[in-house]
Amino acid sequence: MDLLNTLVDKGLRRELPTREEALAVLATSDDELLDVVAAAGKVRRQWFGRRVKLNYLVNLKSGLCPEDCSYCSQRLGSKAEILKYTWLKPDEASQAAAAGVAGGAKRVCLVASGRGPTDRDVERVGKTIEAIKEQNEGVEVCACLGLLSDGQAERLRDAGADAYNHNLNTSEGTYGDITTTHTYADRVDTVQKAHAAGLSACSGLIAGMGESDEDLVDVVYALRELDSDSVPVNFLIPFEGTPLAEEWNLTPQRCLRILAMVRFVCPDVEVRIAGGREVHLRSMQPLALNIANSIFLGDYLTSEGQAGKTDLDMIADAGFEVEGAGTTTLPAHRADALAAAGGGGCGSAASAGGCGSAADADSSGEGAGCGSHAGGGCGPCGGHAQEPAAVPDTAATNPARTDLVAVRRRGAGTDLAPNA
């Protein structure tokens, strides 16, 4: 396909595809799917080889959130029967993190539900970061705590945080349809605060809530403009007891096309398959490793993932290797720019080089209102206003699969061993 050849050439040059090209990826047929995966794989291997970075979630504070994000099991008014507990102590969180590190995780993601942290919360998380780093040499720590106030990003950086996650989740035009207790601009502001403090920006999206192809392209282009170093791609986990419990709009093929589109638009960033991969990709997960270079190991915030050993076997069986602690994840041009920014920030800011400029863009994390570095637990999100464009009506052929959504009952906040 001329389209795929063009996209590969642009990806190898870090050149931005046109919106029409990005939309065309989402509109490809099932007959073309393996060609799409192969093309995205060429771009992935150029910048990341056959390495897979493992990340591990620790839910520091679960449930009891005052925000109303429609996709989230921890939201205000949620009837989802999830674990609910207040802040883990630093030693408890460090012990939880150690399980993931022992399984090969290179980055630990510390997530707390809520609108945003108080200064006391930031101090508490700072102590947790210090405890984790003392016990796990070389581990990266990413915080995901919601909307940040002035000075909080700097305090997290000084405590040892390497990155901050705040997902865009969906397009600016549809954001108000999924959340009313904070705005898209609030999320933009938080990611910009993280950038300015020298933290690596982690910001992604959630797909599968009936959003249009145009919405998906909008949010991914916004992420490129934001210049996130890592882009988690979440697929909606339709929790019973949330407003989006009946939204089963994804197929494994659709998920692969979305991941490929993200890779073509942001060729040299860490693309992470986050919450919902087991639910929606299912047996197609190994194919997705040809596109994404990062996954979460084990369980998510409020939902269970597949066994960590199964993840490791899948990576090996697909011909990939787990990225070691001594390996730099990002390509040299982005890693150098990150170091020059003080340890975080972004890759090159040129429009044709780097994954976009760090101008005023959109940003979001799963923080405001619930945060999830992956969507794990704080599932996905996407526009809920428009009818899907160029997306088949899957309601009849893909009915709700409640058997695929398992609430987490182990790991952080419980007496049961984690699934790592």
Disulfide bonds with the S-S distance in Angstrom:
Cys370-Cys378 2.08
